[in-house]
Amino acid sequence: MTRPGYVYLMANRRRGKTYLGVTSNLAQRAYQHRSKLIDGYSKDHDCTLLVWFEAHDDIQNARAREWKLKKWRREWKIALIEEDNPEWRDLFHDIV
């Protein structure tokens, strides 16, 4: 049986620093970033806003997508966010 997965982008502000990740529980992971419970880049750069995510039926597909997106240029990731979320609104409350 496969497990669903999510690829997501956290940001510290509009067009600011971003963090790309993958998880099987988006609400829990976004909460952890918001609360700065995860040490590392997202905590150090205050990436607490969930600005983009993509759902996948299988966590392995989500990981493959994350791998591809990590190779993208910053401008492309910004365009991806702004395609669905031009105001860089925090989507956390939309998913909980």
N, C-alpha and C positions, 0 to 999 in steps of 0.2 A: 504494500500500500504506500502510495506517495504522500508526501507532506507538502502543503502549500508553502510558498515563499514570497518574499517581498524584496524588491530593490528600492532603496530610498535615498534621498538627499536631505541632509540637515544643513542649515545655514545660520550665520550669526546676525545677518541683516540682509536687506535687499542688495544683490550683486556683491555681497561680501564673501567671506570665507565659506567654503562648502565642505561637507564630509559625505562620502558615498559609502553605503553599507548594504548588507543583505541580512535578512532575519526571517524566522518562521513566525514570529509574533510581533507585528508592527507596533501595536499599541504599547506593549511592554517595553520594546526597544526605544521607541520615541520618548516614553516616560523616563527611561534611564538616562537618555541624553539630556532631556530637559532638566532633570534633577542633578546632572553632573555626577552620576554614579559610575560612569565608565571613564577610567583614566586613559589619557592619550590625546590625540589630535583634536577630537571634538570638544573635549573638556578644556584643553589649553586655549582653543580659539573660540570658545563660547558658542559653539554650534548647537543651539537649542531649539531652533525652529524647523519643523518638518515642512519642507516646501515642495517636495515632489515624491511620489512613490508609484510603483508599478507592481501589480499582483501577478503571480505565476501559479499555475496548478501544481508545479513540482519545484521543490527547493533547489534541485540541481539546475533547472532552467533559470531560476533566479540567480544562482551563482555564476552561471555562464554569461548571463546578461551583465551582471556586475563586472565581471572580468573585461568584457568588451568596453563598457562605459569608463572603466578606469584608464583605458588607453585614449579616451577622447580628449580633445583640447578643452580648456576651460570655457571658451566661447560657445562651444557646442553644448556643453552641460547647461550653461545659462540659457541658451535658446530652448533647450528641452524643458527647463523649469517654466520659462515665460510663455511657452506654447499653451500650457494648461493653467498656469498660475502667474499671470503677468504682474500682479501686485505683490508677489512673494508672501502671500498670506500664510499664516501658520495653520497647517491642515490637521493638527493634532486633535482638535475638538470635533472635526468631521469624522474621525475614525473611532472615537470613544463614545 
